[in-house]
Amino acid sequence: MNPNILSLLGLAKRGGMLEVGEEPVEAAARARDARVLLAASDAAENTLRRVRRFAETGACLWLTLPFTKAELGHAVGAASCAVAAVTDIGFASSIVRRM
């Protein structure tokens, strides 16, 4: 996997094109603003089930990243991050291509 994905996520967060956490991700999916939903590799099964439901609601793709919650959180400026939603199509396509 490409570690540049974490850099892209940090850039998307600084640009206001990334939602972090279950509630903001759910809101973005319901508004159909989310382009791709991302889950950490060590996210709980209940969290993954919710992410799947959010993706169905928002009609978007969801992926499990090869990074832990701590690694993902560090990239987006949080202590820990299990779920994120990319709201920009350009960033979303770059991340999916790198996966």
N, C-alpha and C positions, 0 to 999 in steps of 0.2 A: 504494500500500500504506500501511497505517496504522502509523506509528512507535510507536503505543501498544502494539503487539505486544511490542516489546522491554521496555517497562515491565512488562507482564503477566508476561513470562518472568522478569524480575528478582524480581518479587513471588512468583511460584511457587517460585523457587529458595530465597528466604528462608523461605518457608513449608514447605519440605521436600517440595514436590510436583513437583520437576523433577530428572531425572537427566541428568548431563552427561558426555559421553565415550562411546566405543564400548562398553567393557565394562559400565559401569552401565546403558546403554541396552539392551544385549543381555539382561542379567539381568532388567530390568524387563519386557521383551517376553516372555521365556521364562516368567516368572511370571504373565504376562497382567495385569500391573499398569499397563502403558503404555496410555494412551488415544489419544495421537497422537504420532508420531515426527516430528521436525523436522530438516531438513538445511540447512546453509548454502548459499548460492548458488554459492560457489566450492569446494565440497567435491569431492574427487577422485571419479572414476568408480567406483573400487573401493569407496570409502566409500558411495556411493549404492547400489551393488549390495548391500552388506551391510545397509544400512537397509531396502531392499526385502525382503530375506530376513527380517530381524527383524520387519518388519510382518506378513509372512505367518505367521511362527511365532506371534506374539502376537495375530493376528487384529485388527489395528488399522490405522488410517489413517496415511499418512505424507505429508508435504508438504515441498517445497523452499521455503524462505523467501527473500524478496528482499533478504536481508542477508548480508554477508560473514562469514567465520569470525571476523574481528577485531571486527566490530560485535556479533555474537551473543555472543562471549566477553566483551566489555565489559559487556553487559547482564546476564550471569550471574556476573560476578565472576571471570572467567578471562582469561588472555592471548589465548586462541584457543579456539573451540568449533565443531566441524564438525557434531556430532550431539547432539541432546537429546531427551528423552522426557518428556512431561507425564503425570503419573500421577493427576491430579485431573480428573474429568469436567467440572466447572464451568470451570476454566481452559482445558481442551482445547476445549470448545464456544465459549468466548469468542474464542480464537485462531482457530479455524476460521471463525467468523462474520466476523471482521475481515479474513480473507484474501479 
